[in-house]
Structures are given as C-alpha cells and as structure tokens.
Amino acid sequence: MNNILSVFIGGGLGSLARYGIASSLGLLAARLKFNFPLATLCSNVLSCTLLAITVSVLSSKTDISPTWRMLIVTGFCGGFSTFSAFSYETLDLMRNDYWLTAFLNVFISISVCFSLIYFITKN
C-alpha cells in the first residue's frame, strides 16, 4: 500500500471516528444544555494519545511499517483531531460572551494534549 492510499484510508477512518464522537457527545451536551465543546476536546485528547503511543511505543518497541505509521499518524490522527473545529468553537464561545468557557477550552485542550504527548514520548 502506498503512502497516499494509507493517508486516505486512515483519514477516512479518523473522520468517521470524529463524527461518531461528535454525534454521541453532541446529543448529550444538548440534553444537558452544556455549552463546552466536549466532543472536540475528547477527539483531540484521544488523537494526541494515539499519536504519542504510535510514535513512541509502537515505533521503538515493534516493527511497525512506515505504511502503517503513515496510516495511523498522518491519516487517522489527522482526520480525527480537530484543531480547526477547536479554533472555530472557541471563537464562537468568545463571540457569545462565554469568555471563561473559551479560556477553559483553550487551557485544558493545550495543556492536556501537550502533556500527553510529552509524557508518553518521554524516554
């Protein structure tokens, strides 16, 4: 399988996983009248965790092929992570005067995702 096909398949699967999380958590948030973008946060945290595990653990401890690494890291994690949605949702919170929620979204997303990648990839 070549790199383009790997990224294509991984990206499609990552996007479907993102859609599933957004659908399920979106229904919950609407029911609870909860305006924090929890689905985006969950997708970003899970994607960062998977990326860090793939890069750190699987790459150094197993014989994962470059094709599989490309499928997981560039394809799946790229399709699953949602930085553009994160940015849009944070700006929307600000525009609607949910400044504290916007700040918490930025702080939690960045600190948790950076920390996960740092601690998982730390040698």
C-alpha positions, 0 to 999 in steps of 0.5 A: 500500500502506498503512502497516499492510499494509507493517508486516505484510508486512515483519514477516512477512518479518523473522520468517521471516528470524529463524527461518531464522537461528535454525534454521541457527545453532541446529543448529550451536551444538548440534553444537558444544555452544556455549552463546552465543546466536549466532543472536540476536546475528547477527539483531540485528547484521544488523537494526541494519545494515539499519536504519542503511543504510535510514535513512541511505543509502537515505533521503538518497541515493534516493527511497525511499517512506515505504511502503517505509521503513515496510516495511523499518524498522518491519516487517522490522527489527522482526520480525527483531531480537530484543531480547526473545529477547536479554533472555530468553537472557541471563537464562537464561545468568545463571540457569545460572551462565554469568555471563561468557557473559551479560556477553559477550552483553550487551557485544558485542550493545550495543556492536556494534549501537550502533556500527553504527548510529552509524557508518553514520548518521554524516554 
